[in-house]
């Protein structure tokens, strides 16, 4: 079961990084409208705080369980957390046009 505790993540960002705003975008497929494929959460942060990405990732791992992957990026004055719940299975295409046979 995939679980993300949004309240705990928001409290963590407020406590350690002084975040006041949270914005969340979801990517949902049309056939699975109840299961989001991916969530992007954006937070602002104070400029004077000590921002360590590795420490933030470890803190977030306590509140994000059983997902495919998640990662943290810093752009301008926002921290973006991207949580990927699942990846679609795609058919592999093997092209033998350039083989030596």
N, C-alpha and C positions, 0 to 999 in steps of 0.2 A: 504494500500500500504506500503510495506516494504522499508525503506530508510536508507541508511548509507552514511554519508558525509565523504568520505575518505580524501579529501583535508583538511577539518577542523580538523579531527583527527590527521593527520600528522603535521599540524601547532601547535596543542595543545601539542603534544609530543615533538616537537622541542623547543617550547617556555618554557615549565615548566621543562622538563627533559633532554634537550640537546641531543635529539635523532638525529642521522645522517643517520641511515639506517632503511629501512622499507622492510619487506619481507611478502608477502601475499600468502597463500595457500587456495585453495577452494576445497570443497568436493561436487561433482555434480553427481547425479544419471544419468544413461544412458538414461532413458526415458524422463527426464526433463533437457536437457543439457543447457537450457537458464536460469533455475532457480537454483541457487546454494542452497544446503541444509545447508551448514555451511562454514564460512570463519574464518581462523586463521591468525591474523596479528601479526607479531613479530617486536619489536622495541628494539634497544639498548638504554642504558641510562648512564648518568654520575654517577660515584660512589659517588660523594660528594653531590648529590642532595637529598633532603628530600622526600622520596617516601612513600606516604600515600595511600594505596589501596582504602579506602573509598572515599577520596577526588577525586582520579582519576576516580573512577566509576561514581561519580556524574557529573564530567566534561564530561565524555564520553556519559552519558545519554542525554545530550543536542544535540548530533550529531547522535544518533542511535534511530530511531523511528520505532514503530510497528513491531518489530521482536519478535520471541518467547521468547528468552532470550539471555543475553550476560554476560560474566564474564571475570575477569582479573586475571592472575596468574603471578608470578615472578619466573623465573628459571634462575639460575646462574647470568648472566649479561644481560638478556633479559626480556622484558615485553611482555606477550602474551595476546592478546585480542581474545577471541573466541566468534563469533556471530552465533547463531543458528537461522536460518530463520523459519524452520518448522520441525516437527517430523512426521515420517511416522505413519500412523494408522496401528496397528498390530492386528491380531485376537487374542483374549484371549483364552487360553487353560485351561479348567477346568478339573482337574483330580480327579475323585471320587474313586480312588483305595483304599484309606485308610479310607473311610467313615464307620460309625458304622451300617449301614442298613443291 
